[in-house]
Structure formats: structure tokens, C-alpha cells
Amino acid sequence: MSLAKPVPGLVISYSYLWADERSKGAEEGRKNRPCAIVAARRIVEGREVVTVVPITTRPRAIPPMR
């Protein structure tokens, strides 16, 4: 099965890492959640960088900047 081309607006399942989880030392998200692709661009050697945002019904606390 091939993956869909990443384009803005596409909703994917992704292990999103919240800022508060990262500030506690986590390196990956706790579970897969729906995320929307907001930007995709091609970079060196054909690899793509994709920017995603989580789709959620609950606001998250923003940890203070260090």
C-alpha cells in the first residue's frame, strides 16, 4: 500500500508530541491522533518536510519558555 502524497489539508494519523510532554522529557507522542497537514515542501534528496497540527477538542496548557 502506498502512502498519499502529503498536501495541505490532508488529515493523517500521527503520534503528535505536545509541548508539555516534550518539556517533561518525552521524545515522541503518547498516542496517534488526527493531525492536519498545513505545509509540505520538498528538500534535499527527494525527502519532504511536513508541518502538522493536531486536531483536538480540548485546549492544551502552554509550558513556559526556557
C-alpha distances in whole Angstrom, upper triangle without the diagonal:
4,7,10,13,15,18,21,21,17,17,15,16,17,20,23,26,29,32,34,32,32,36,36,34,31,28,25,25,25,23,20,21,20,20,21,20,24,23,21,23,22,24,25,23,20,19,19,21,20,23,22,25,24,25,28,31,33,35,34,38,38,39,42,41,42
4,7,9,12,15,18,19,15,16,14,15,17,19,22,25,28,31,33,31,31,34,35,33,30,27,24,24,25,23,19,20,19,19,19,18,21,20,18,19,18,20,21,19,16,16,16,18,17,20,20,23,23,24,27,30,32,34,33,36,36,37,40,39,41
4,6,8,12,15,15,12,12,10,12,13,16,18,22,25,27,30,28,28,31,32,30,27,24,21,21,23,20,17,17,16,15,15,14,17,17,14,16,16,18,20,18,15,14,13,15,14,16,16,19,19,20,24,27,29,30,30,33,32,34,37,36,37
4,6,9,12,12,9,10,10,12,14,17,19,22,25,27,30,29,28,32,33,32,28,26,23,22,24,21,18,17,15,14,13,12,15,15,12,15,15,18,20,19,15,14,13,14,13,15,15,18,18,19,22,26,28,29,29,32,32,34,36,35,37
4,6,10,11,9,11,11,14,15,18,19,22,25,27,30,29,28,31,33,32,28,26,23,23,25,23,19,19,17,15,13,11,13,12,9,11,11,15,17,16,13,12,10,12,11,13,14,17,19,20,23,27,29,29,29,32,31,33,35,34,36
4,7,9,7,9,9,12,13,16,16,19,21,23,27,26,25,28,30,29,26,23,21,20,23,21,17,17,14,12,10,7,10,9,6,9,10,13,16,16,13,11,9,9,7,10,10,13,15,17,20,24,26,26,26,29,28,30,32,31,32
4,6,6,9,11,14,15,18,18,21,22,24,27,27,26,29,31,30,28,25,23,22,25,23,19,18,15,12,9,7,8,7,6,9,11,15,18,19,15,14,11,11,9,10,11,13,15,16,20,23,25,25,26,29,28,30,32,31,33
4,6,9,11,14,15,18,17,20,21,22,26,26,25,28,30,30,27,25,23,22,24,22,19,17,14,11,7,5,5,5,7,10,13,16,20,21,18,16,13,12,9,9,9,11,13,14,18,21,23,22,23,26,25,27,29,28,31
4,6,10,13,14,18,17,20,20,22,25,25,25,28,30,30,27,26,23,21,24,21,18,15,12,10,6,5,6,9,10,14,17,20,23,24,21,19,16,15,12,11,10,10,12,12,15,18,21,21,22,25,25,27,30,29,32
4,6,10,12,16,15,19,20,23,25,25,25,28,30,29,26,24,21,20,22,19,16,14,10,8,6,6,8,10,11,14,16,20,23,23,20,18,15,14,11,11,10,11,12,12,15,18,21,22,23,26,26,28,31,30,33
4,7,9,13,13,16,18,21,23,22,23,26,27,27,24,22,19,17,19,16,12,10,6,5,4,6,10,12,13,17,19,22,25,25,22,20,17,16,12,12,9,10,9,9,12,15,18,19,20,23,24,26,29,29,31
4,6,10,11,14,16,20,22,21,21,25,25,25,21,20,16,14,16,13,9,8,6,5,6,8,11,13,13,17,18,21,24,24,21,18,15,15,11,12,9,10,10,10,13,17,19,20,20,23,24,26,29,29,31
4,7,9,13,15,18,20,18,19,23,23,22,19,17,14,12,13,10,6,5,5,6,9,10,14,16,16,19,21,23,25,25,22,19,17,16,13,13,10,11,9,10,12,16,18,19,19,22,23,24,28,28,30
4,6,9,12,15,17,15,16,19,20,19,15,14,10,8,10,8,5,6,6,6,9,10,14,15,15,18,20,21,23,23,21,18,16,14,12,11,9,10,8,11,13,16,17,18,17,20,20,22,25,25,26
4,6,10,13,14,12,13,16,16,15,12,11,7,5,7,5,4,6,9,9,12,13,16,17,18,20,22,22,24,25,23,20,18,16,14,13,11,11,9,12,13,17,17,17,16,18,19,19,23,23,24
4,6,10,12,10,10,14,15,14,11,10,7,5,8,7,7,7,9,8,11,12,14,16,17,19,21,22,24,25,24,20,18,15,13,11,9,8,7,10,11,15,15,14,13,15,15,16,19,19,21
4,7,8,6,7,10,11,11,8,7,5,4,7,9,10,10,12,11,14,15,16,17,19,21,23,23,25,26,25,21,19,16,14,13,11,10,9,13,13,16,15,14,12,13,13,13,16,16,18
4,5,5,6,9,10,11,9,10,9,7,9,11,12,11,13,12,15,16,17,18,20,23,25,25,27,29,28,24,22,19,16,14,12,10,9,12,12,14,13,11,8,10,9,10,13,14,16
4,5,5,6,9,10,9,10,11,10,12,14,15,15,17,15,17,18,18,19,21,23,26,25,28,30,29,25,23,19,18,15,14,12,12,15,15,17,15,12,9,9,7,7,10,10,12
4,5,5,6,9,9,11,12,11,12,14,16,16,18,17,20,21,21,23,25,27,29,29,31,33,32,28,26,23,21,19,17,15,14,16,15,17,14,12,8,7,7,6,9,11,12
4,5,5,7,6,8,8,8,9,12,14,15,17,17,20,21,22,23,25,27,29,28,30,32,31,27,25,22,21,18,17,15,14,17,16,18,15,14,11,11,10,9,13,14,14
4,5,5,5,6,8,9,11,14,16,16,19,18,20,21,21,22,23,25,27,26,27,29,29,25,23,20,19,17,16,15,15,18,18,20,18,16,13,13,11,10,12,12,12
4,5,7,10,12,12,14,17,19,19,22,21,23,24,24,25,26,28,29,29,30,32,32,28,26,23,22,20,19,18,18,21,20,22,19,17,13,12,10,7,9,9,9
4,6,9,11,12,12,16,19,20,22,22,25,25,26,27,28,30,32,31,32,34,34,30,28,25,24,22,21,20,19,22,21,23,20,18,14,13,13,10,12,13,12
4,6,9,11,12,16,18,20,23,22,25,25,26,27,27,29,30,29,30,31,31,27,26,23,23,21,21,20,20,23,22,24,22,21,17,16,15,13,15,14,14
4,6,7,9,12,15,16,19,19,22,22,24,24,25,27,28,27,28,29,29,25,24,21,21,19,18,18,17,20,20,22,20,19,16,16,15,14,16,16,16
4,7,9,12,14,16,19,18,20,20,22,22,22,24,25,24,25,26,25,22,21,18,18,17,17,17,17,20,20,23,22,21,18,18,17,16,18,18,17
4,7,9,10,12,15,15,18,18,20,20,21,22,23,23,24,25,24,21,19,17,16,15,14,15,14,17,18,21,20,19,17,18,17,17,20,19,20
4,6,7,9,12,12,16,17,19,20,21,23,25,25,27,27,26,22,21,18,16,15,13,13,11,14,14,17,16,16,14,16,16,16,19,20,21
4,7,9,13,14,18,19,22,23,24,27,28,28,30,30,29,25,24,22,20,19,16,15,13,15,15,17,16,17,15,16,17,18,21,22,23
4,6,10,12,16,18,20,22,23,26,27,28,30,30,28,25,23,21,19,18,15,14,12,13,13,16,16,17,15,18,19,20,23,24,26
4,7,9,13,15,18,19,20,23,24,26,28,28,26,22,20,19,16,16,13,12,10,11,12,15,16,17,16,19,20,21,25,26,27
4,6,10,13,15,18,19,22,24,26,28,29,27,23,21,19,16,15,11,10,7,8,8,12,13,14,14,18,19,21,24,25,27
4,7,10,13,16,17,20,23,25,28,28,25,22,20,18,15,13,10,9,6,6,8,11,13,15,15,19,20,22,25,26,28
4,7,9,12,13,17,20,22,25,25,23,20,17,15,11,10,6,5,4,5,9,12,14,15,15,18,18,21,24,24,26
4,6,9,11,15,18,20,24,25,22,19,16,14,10,9,5,5,6,7,11,14,16,16,17,20,20,23,25,25,28
4,6,7,11,14,17,20,21,18,16,12,11,7,6,4,7,9,10,14,17,19,19,19,22,21,24,26,25,28
4,7,11,14,16,20,22,19,17,13,11,8,6,6,7,10,12,15,18,20,19,19,22,20,23,25,24,26
4,7,10,13,17,18,16,14,10,8,6,5,7,10,13,15,19,22,23,22,22,24,22,25,26,25,27
4,7,10,13,15,12,10,7,6,4,6,9,12,15,17,21,24,26,25,25,27,25,27,28,27,29
4,7,10,12,10,9,6,6,7,9,12,16,19,21,25,28,29,28,28,29,27,29,30,28,29
4,7,9,6,6,5,7,9,12,15,19,22,24,28,31,32,31,31,32,30,31,32,30,31
4,7,6,6,6,7,10,13,17,20,23,26,29,33,34,32,31,33,30,31,32,29,30
4,6,6,8,10,14,17,20,24,26,29,32,36,37,36,34,35,33,33,34,31,31
4,6,9,12,15,18,21,25,28,30,34,37,38,37,36,37,35,36,36,34,34
4,7,10,13,16,19,23,25,28,31,35,36,35,34,36,34,35,36,34,34
4,7,10,13,16,20,22,25,28,32,33,32,31,33,31,31,33,31,31
4,6,10,13,16,19,22,25,29,30,29,28,30,28,29,30,28,29
4,7,10,14,16,19,22,26,27,26,25,26,24,25,27,25,26
4,6,10,13,16,19,23,24,23,22,24,22,24,26,24,26
4,7,10,13,16,20,20,19,19,21,19,21,22,21,23
4,7,9,13,16,17,16,16,18,17,19,22,21,23
4,7,9,13,14,13,13,15,15,17,20,20,22
4,6,10,11,11,11,14,14,17,20,20,23
4,7,9,10,12,15,16,19,22,23,26
4,6,8,9,13,15,18,21,23,26
4,7,10,13,16,19,22,24,27
4,7,10,13,16,19,21,24
4,7,9,13,16,18,21
4,6,9,13,15,18
4,6,9,12,15
4,7,9,12
4,6,9
4,6
4
